Amino acid sequence: MSYKPSSRIFKDSDFHQGEAPLYLGEGYSFKHGEKMATVVYQPAHPNPSAPQGMQGEGRLDGTWIYSEEPDKAENILSSGIELVMDSHLEPNASIGLHQHTATEEVYYLLSGELHVTVIHDQQQCTQVLQVGDSHCIHPGQSHFVKAGDEGARFIVVAAKVNP
């Protein structure tokens, strides 16, 4: 994250429970990366009650490109998109197993490798994503994500699903 000034890097608790703005620039049709907030999750979606090895560990740095999530809504996007994030998982770090209830989420892998496990109706499927691959999680499904030995960088887009 060498392009990011340290004043725009936050711990997850400081960011989500604090007043830190997502963006410090003017205008929202064009956003400059050095003015976007990057949040350090250690780990992302920790889940101590998940099966062994799926609790989440290591570090994820997530740069919030756009957010319409309730606690950090920018009121820029008028679609159902709740977030767009540039994410980096350190080598062998993981995002804890968690369920999506009212959103679907798409991952697009830019570098590295991701091992993604999806659980739905007690069925479990694991796939290894390579650069250029994507993954979509639907409402009612759970997923666990682990970076390979080189880490992984991916774009995440989450959208609220209409009832």
Backbone as CSV, one residue per row, in Angstrom:
resi,resn,N_x,N_y,N_z,CA_x,CA_y,CA_z,C_x,C_y,C_z
1,MET,0.826,-1.192,0.000,0.000,0.000,0.000,0.870,1.256,0.000
2,SER,1.919,1.261,-0.770,2.855,2.382,-0.749,2.239,3.679,-1.270
3,TYR,1.182,3.611,-2.055,0.538,4.821,-2.565,-0.397,5.463,-1.548
4,LYS,-0.618,4.788,-0.449,-1.617,5.232,0.524,-0.954,5.966,1.687
5,PRO,-1.323,7.216,1.934,-0.769,7.892,3.118,-1.258,7.215,4.398
6,SER,-0.397,7.161,5.403,-0.749,6.465,6.642,-1.992,7.059,7.307
7,SER,-2.286,8.320,7.029,-3.478,8.946,7.611,-4.775,8.383,7.025
8,ARG,-4.707,7.597,5.960,-5.901,7.018,5.336,-5.975,5.517,5.555
9,ILE,-5.148,4.969,6.474,-5.175,3.549,6.812,-5.727,3.413,8.223
10,PHE,-6.779,2.598,8.364,-7.489,2.474,9.636,-7.592,1.024,10.066
11,LYS,-7.623,0.784,11.378,-8.011,-0.516,11.920,-9.513,-0.636,11.700
12,ASP,-10.000,-1.865,11.537,-11.433,-2.046,11.251,-12.328,-1.435,12.323
13,SER,-11.987,-1.591,13.608,-12.838,-1.038,14.659,-12.839,0.490,14.633
14,ASP,-11.697,1.107,14.387,-11.627,2.570,14.308,-12.436,3.094,13.128
15,PHE,-12.432,2.357,12.040,-13.149,2.787,10.842,-14.652,2.589,10.982
16,HIS,-15.064,1.389,11.334,-16.498,1.073,11.339,-17.252,1.653,12.534
17,GLN,-16.594,1.822,13.671,-17.270,2.412,14.816,-16.911,3.889,14.989
18,GLY,-16.033,4.390,14.153,-15.595,5.777,14.264,-16.211,6.663,13.200
19,GLU,-15.668,7.836,13.085,-16.186,8.838,12.159,-15.326,8.972,10.898
20,ALA,-14.416,8.055,10.664,-13.510,8.164,9.525,-14.283,8.182,8.207
21,PRO,-14.086,9.209,7.382,-14.761,9.239,6.091,-14.101,8.295,5.090
22,LEU,-14.909,7.768,4.173,-14.378,6.886,3.138,-13.454,7.636,2.192
23,TYR,-13.791,8.874,1.885,-13.060,9.622,0.871,-12.860,11.051,1.342
24,LEU,-11.667,11.585,1.116,-11.363,12.946,1.561,-11.239,13.944,0.419
25,GLY,-11.589,13.549,-0.790,-11.457,14.451,-1.932,-12.740,15.181,-2.249
26,GLU,-12.670,15.970,-3.290,-13.837,16.708,-3.792,-14.470,15.909,-4.926
27,GLY,-15.782,15.889,-4.963,-16.489,15.213,-6.041,-16.431,13.710,-5.917
28,TYR,-17.354,13.040,-6.561,-17.421,11.603,-6.418,-17.536,10.862,-7.744
29,SER,-17.563,11.564,-8.876,-17.531,10.877,-10.157,-16.128,10.386,-10.455
30,PHE,-15.142,11.097,-9.923,-13.744,10.708,-10.038,-13.166,10.720,-8.632
31,LYS,-12.509,9.621,-8.251,-11.919,9.524,-6.915,-10.441,9.169,-7.065
32,HIS,-9.607,9.808,-6.267,-8.175,9.549,-6.304,-7.815,8.579,-5.188
33,GLY,-7.061,7.525,-5.533,-6.746,6.435,-4.615,-6.133,6.861,-3.306
34,GLU,-5.261,7.855,-3.339,-4.591,8.254,-2.098,-5.535,8.932,-1.114
35,LYS,-6.745,9.263,-1.548,-7.720,9.907,-0.668,-8.827,8.952,-0.209
36,MET,-8.729,7.669,-0.648,-9.690,6.648,-0.225,-9.213,5.986,1.057
37,ALA,-10.139,5.566,1.883,-9.799,4.867,3.122,-9.435,3.419,2.828
38,THR,-8.370,2.956,3.469,-8.004,1.545,3.459,-8.156,1.036,4.884
39,VAL,-8.852,-0.081,5.021,-9.133,-0.637,6.336,-8.382,-1.956,6.470
40,VAL,-7.691,-2.114,7.604,-6.942,-3.324,7.901,-7.811,-4.218,8.774
41,TYR,-8.127,-5.394,8.240,-8.919,-6.394,8.961,-7.971,-7.530,9.366
42,GLN,-7.923,-7.851,10.676,-7.055,-8.922,11.162,-7.814,-9.816,12.114
43,PRO,-8.486,-10.824,11.657,-8.768,-11.198,10.277,-10.059,-10.554,9.778
44,ALA,-10.372,-10.804,8.530,-11.652,-10.360,7.973,-12.716,-11.398,8.323
45,HIS,-13.868,-10.946,8.753,-14.986,-11.813,9.158,-14.539,-12.922,10.116
46,PRO,-13.949,-12.564,11.250,-13.554,-13.616,12.201,-14.780,-14.402,12.659
47,ASN,-14.633,-15.713,12.740,-15.756,-16.561,13.120,-15.250,-17.715,13.986
48,PRO,-15.103,-17.477,15.295,-14.573,-18.525,16.172,-15.433,-19.781,16.234
49,SER,-16.706,-19.699,15.860,-17.564,-20.885,15.900,-17.565,-21.671,14.590
50,ALA,-16.817,-21.219,13.601,-16.728,-21.939,12.323,-15.917,-23.218,12.508
51,PRO,-16.061,-24.162,11.590,-15.252,-25.383,11.674,-13.753,-25.052,11.703
52,GLN,-12.980,-25.953,12.290,-11.529,-25.781,12.398,-10.928,-25.399,11.040
53,GLY,-10.112,-24.361,11.035,-9.460,-23.906,9.806,-10.267,-22.908,9.003
54,MET,-11.515,-22.637,9.403,-12.358,-21.711,8.650,-12.747,-20.485,9.480
55,GLN,-12.027,-20.243,10.576,-12.374,-19.129,11.461,-11.910,-17.777,10.914
56,GLY,-10.954,-17.762,10.020,-10.362,-16.536,9.506,-9.063,-16.237,10.230
57,GLU,-8.024,-15.876,9.459,-6.744,-15.533,10.067,-5.937,-14.664,9.115
58,GLY,-4.962,-13.970,9.673,-4.097,-13.126,8.860,-4.719,-11.775,8.569
59,ARG,-4.156,-11.097,7.604,-4.507,-9.700,7.334,-5.106,-9.514,5.940
60,LEU,-6.170,-8.730,5.907,-6.760,-8.260,4.661,-6.748,-6.736,4.702
61,ASP,-6.214,-6.101,3.661,-6.287,-4.647,3.503,-7.345,-4.371,2.438
62,GLY,-8.383,-3.636,2.809,-9.469,-3.339,1.880,-9.590,-1.844,1.636
63,THR,-9.398,-1.430,0.395,-9.579,-0.025,0.035,-11.016,0.156,-0.433
64,TRP,-11.749,1.005,0.301,-13.160,1.250,0.033,-13.269,2.229,-1.142
65,ILE,-13.637,1.707,-2.303,-13.772,2.538,-3.503,-15.107,3.270,-3.466
66,TYR,-16.177,2.533,-3.216,-17.508,3.111,-3.022,-18.198,2.329,-1.923
67,SER,-19.050,2.996,-1.155,-19.828,2.305,-0.134,-21.213,2.914,-0.003
68,GLU,-22.188,2.044,0.001,-23.557,2.414,0.341,-24.044,1.545,1.494
69,GLU,-23.096,0.919,2.227,-23.467,0.153,3.406,-24.055,1.102,4.439
70,PRO,-25.037,0.641,5.223,-25.736,1.550,6.148,-24.830,2.367,7.073
71,ASP,-23.762,1.775,7.594,-22.916,2.515,8.540,-21.939,3.468,7.859
72,LYS,-21.765,3.352,6.546,-20.797,4.189,5.821,-21.323,4.573,4.435
73,ALA,-22.603,4.888,4.337,-23.195,5.224,3.036,-22.712,6.588,2.556
74,GLU,-22.233,6.617,1.307,-21.795,7.872,0.685,-22.925,8.566,-0.074
75,ASN,-24.001,7.820,-0.350,-25.133,8.344,-1.115,-24.709,8.844,-2.494
76,ILE,-23.880,8.032,-3.151,-23.406,8.328,-4.509,-24.102,7.422,-5.520
77,LEU,-24.130,6.121,-5.213,-24.673,5.136,-6.151,-26.177,4.984,-5.935
78,SER,-26.933,4.921,-7.024,-28.382,4.770,-6.904,-28.844,3.357,-7.257
79,SER,-27.910,2.468,-7.574,-28.243,1.074,-7.842,-28.298,0.322,-6.516
80,GLY,-28.367,-0.966,-6.546,-28.366,-1.768,-5.330,-26.969,-2.103,-4.826
81,ILE,-25.926,-1.555,-5.455,-24.560,-1.842,-5.031,-24.329,-1.269,-3.638
82,GLU,-23.814,-2.126,-2.739,-23.512,-1.688,-1.376,-22.040,-1.371,-1.172
83,LEU,-21.163,-2.030,-1.917,-19.751,-1.717,-1.780,-18.967,-2.145,-3.003
84,VAL,-17.887,-1.412,-3.256,-16.870,-1.787,-4.226,-15.554,-1.631,-3.478
85,MET,-14.774,-2.706,-3.424,-13.552,-2.698,-2.621,-12.409,-3.373,-3.363
86,ASP,-11.225,-2.783,-3.252,-9.984,-3.381,-3.737,-9.359,-4.066,-2.527
87,SER,-9.270,-5.396,-2.555,-8.846,-6.164,-1.385,-7.538,-6.890,-1.628
88,HIS,-6.714,-6.945,-0.582,-5.462,-7.691,-0.639,-5.356,-8.570,0.600
89,LEU,-5.295,-9.883,0.382,-5.084,-10.848,1.461,-3.612,-11.234,1.463
90,GLU,-2.977,-11.184,2.641,-1.578,-11.583,2.713,-1.471,-13.088,2.461
91,PRO,-0.262,-13.596,2.173,-0.105,-15.028,1.891,-0.738,-15.906,2.970
92,ASN,-1.535,-16.861,2.518,-2.215,-17.857,3.350,-3.208,-17.281,4.363
93,ALA,-3.526,-16.009,4.276,-4.546,-15.405,5.143,-5.925,-15.821,4.648
94,SER,-6.915,-15.716,5.532,-8.255,-16.148,5.140,-9.333,-15.229,5.699
95,ILE,-10.457,-15.251,5.008,-11.679,-14.562,5.422,-12.554,-15.631,6.064
96,GLY,-12.931,-15.410,7.323,-13.705,-16.405,8.051,-15.031,-16.747,7.379
97,LEU,-15.466,-17.968,7.583,-16.735,-18.446,7.052,-17.860,-17.528,7.525
98,HIS,-18.648,-17.034,6.579,-19.789,-16.181,6.931,-20.875,-16.352,5.880
99,GLN,-22.106,-16.067,6.285,-23.263,-16.241,5.413,-23.738,-14.896,4.884
100,HIS,-24.210,-14.924,3.656,-24.843,-13.749,3.054,-26.350,-13.965,3.113
101,THR,-27.059,-12.969,3.639,-28.508,-13.110,3.768,-29.260,-12.245,2.772
102,ALA,-28.865,-10.999,2.602,-29.611,-10.075,1.737,-28.753,-9.472,0.627
103,THR,-27.519,-9.966,0.478,-26.643,-9.449,-0.579,-26.034,-10.597,-1.354
104,GLU,-25.675,-10.286,-2.601,-24.794,-11.180,-3.327,-23.485,-10.434,-3.510
105,GLU,-22.409,-11.200,-3.650,-21.086,-10.596,-3.672,-20.273,-11.274,-4.770
106,VAL,-19.547,-10.467,-5.534,-18.709,-10.977,-6.615,-17.265,-10.642,-6.291
107,TYR,-16.384,-11.635,-6.433,-14.939,-11.441,-6.326,-14.367,-11.596,-7.731
108,TYR,-13.425,-10.732,-8.085,-12.699,-10.859,-9.352,-11.218,-10.823,-9.008
109,LEU,-10.497,-11.908,-9.307,-9.109,-12.060,-8.894,-8.153,-11.356,-9.855
110,LEU,-7.369,-10.418,-9.295,-6.390,-9.636,-10.069,-4.988,-10.229,-10.005
111,SER,-4.614,-10.793,-8.850,-3.295,-11.420,-8.732,-3.348,-12.471,-7.628
112,GLY,-2.424,-13.431,-7.711,-2.349,-14.483,-6.712,-3.322,-15.608,-6.980
113,GLU,-3.771,-16.218,-5.895,-4.648,-17.383,-5.967,-5.580,-17.358,-4.762
114,LEU,-6.840,-17.731,-4.974,-7.824,-17.824,-3.898,-8.438,-19.220,-3.873
115,HIS,-8.534,-19.785,-2.684,-9.243,-21.039,-2.463,-10.572,-20.643,-1.840
116,VAL,-11.664,-20.905,-2.554,-12.993,-20.460,-2.114,-13.869,-21.679,-1.847
117,THR,-14.429,-21.717,-0.638,-15.364,-22.780,-0.270,-16.742,-22.163,-0.094
118,VAL,-17.725,-22.724,-0.789,-19.115,-22.285,-0.694,-19.907,-23.399,-0.024
119,ILE,-20.747,-23.002,0.920,-21.619,-23.956,1.598,-23.056,-23.497,1.408
120,HIS,-23.888,-24.420,0.918,-25.305,-24.123,0.701,-26.092,-25.418,0.883
121,ASP,-27.136,-25.359,1.718,-27.972,-26.535,1.991,-27.121,-27.748,2.371
122,GLN,-26.142,-27.544,3.219,-25.241,-28.574,3.729,-24.373,-29.201,2.646
123,GLN,-24.361,-28.621,1.461,-23.452,-29.040,0.391,-22.245,-28.108,0.411
124,GLN,-21.052,-28.656,0.230,-19.836,-27.853,0.260,-19.049,-28.055,-1.028
125,CYS,-18.578,-26.949,-1.598,-17.801,-26.999,-2.834,-16.614,-26.046,-2.701
126,THR,-15.410,-26.531,-3.027,-14.223,-25.688,-2.992,-13.625,-25.608,-4.385
127,GLN,-13.284,-24.396,-4.779,-12.636,-24.152,-6.075,-11.398,-23.297,-5.836
128,VAL,-10.392,-23.451,-6.694,-9.211,-22.601,-6.653,-9.323,-21.609,-7.801
129,LEU,-9.323,-20.321,-7.454,-9.406,-19.272,-8.471,-8.012,-18.808,-8.848
130,GLN,-7.811,-18.621,-10.151,-6.577,-18.071,-10.706,-6.872,-16.672,-11.242
131,VAL,-5.839,-15.930,-11.586,-6.004,-14.570,-12.104,-7.012,-14.571,-13.254
132,GLY,-7.970,-13.653,-13.176,-9.014,-13.538,-14.194,-10.273,-14.319,-13.877
133,ASP,-10.242,-15.162,-12.847,-11.421,-15.927,-12.436,-12.281,-15.091,-11.492
134,SER,-13.552,-15.491,-11.369,-14.462,-14.787,-10.463,-15.242,-15.792,-9.621
135,HIS,-15.864,-15.251,-8.598,-16.675,-16.050,-7.668,-17.878,-15.191,-7.283
136,CYS,-19.064,-15.798,-7.257,-20.268,-15.094,-6.832,-20.916,-15.879,-5.698
137,ILE,-21.216,-15.178,-4.618,-21.922,-15.786,-3.493,-23.339,-15.216,-3.482
138,HIS,-24.324,-16.080,-3.311,-25.732,-15.670,-3.376,-26.341,-15.652,-1.974
139,PRO,-27.444,-14.933,-1.789,-28.125,-14.947,-0.492,-28.458,-16.377,-0.071
140,GLY,-28.244,-16.650,1.208,-28.485,-17.985,1.745,-27.256,-18.874,1.720
141,GLN,-26.221,-18.465,1.000,-24.986,-19.234,0.933,-23.961,-18.661,1.908
142,SER,-23.031,-19.514,2.303,-21.894,-19.100,3.121,-20.631,-19.335,2.322
143,HIS,-19.586,-18.546,2.627,-18.309,-18.821,1.980,-17.138,-18.533,2.909
144,PHE,-16.056,-19.236,2.611,-14.761,-19.109,3.280,-13.737,-18.915,2.179
145,VAL,-12.820,-17.963,2.369,-11.870,-17.618,1.306,-10.465,-17.597,1.894
146,LYS,-9.537,-18.266,1.218,-8.145,-18.301,1.684,-7.212,-17.995,0.520
147,ALA,-6.237,-17.110,0.786,-5.235,-16.768,-0.224,-4.205,-17.897,-0.335
148,GLY,-3.584,-17.983,-1.498,-2.505,-18.940,-1.704,-1.196,-18.432,-1.107
149,ASP,-0.122,-19.116,-1.414,1.197,-18.813,-0.851,1.731,-17.437,-1.240
150,GLU,1.222,-16.859,-2.324,1.688,-15.536,-2.781,0.746,-14.416,-2.330
151,GLY,-0.330,-14.763,-1.634,-1.344,-13.780,-1.304,-2.311,-13.633,-2.467
152,ALA,-3.191,-12.653,-2.386,-4.167,-12.443,-3.460,-4.674,-11.005,-3.414
153,ARG,-4.901,-10.465,-4.601,-5.541,-9.152,-4.728,-6.776,-9.340,-5.593
154,PHE,-7.912,-8.796,-5.125,-9.162,-8.991,-5.832,-10.096,-7.810,-5.611
155,ILE,-10.990,-7.636,-6.554,-12.033,-6.616,-6.449,-13.284,-7.301,-5.916
156,VAL,-13.944,-6.657,-4.961,-15.198,-7.167,-4.396,-16.306,-6.172,-4.710
157,VAL,-17.415,-6.660,-5.242,-18.609,-5.845,-5.450,-19.761,-6.575,-4.763
158,ALA,-20.436,-5.884,-3.863,-21.581,-6.474,-3.165,-22.827,-5.649,-3.499
159,ALA,-23.922,-6.349,-3.739,-25.173,-5.682,-4.087,-26.303,-6.268,-3.279
160,LYS,-27.186,-5.394,-2.834,-28.391,-5.800,-2.109,-29.342,-6.465,-3.120
161,VAL,-29.932,-7.571,-2.705,-30.852,-8.301,-3.564,-32.268,-7.834,-3.233
162,ASN,-33.017,-7.513,-4.262,-34.407,-7.074,-4.053,-35.251,-8.269,-3.624
163,PRO,-36.123,-8.068,-2.609,-36.978,-9.172,-2.126,-38.006,-9.587,-3.167
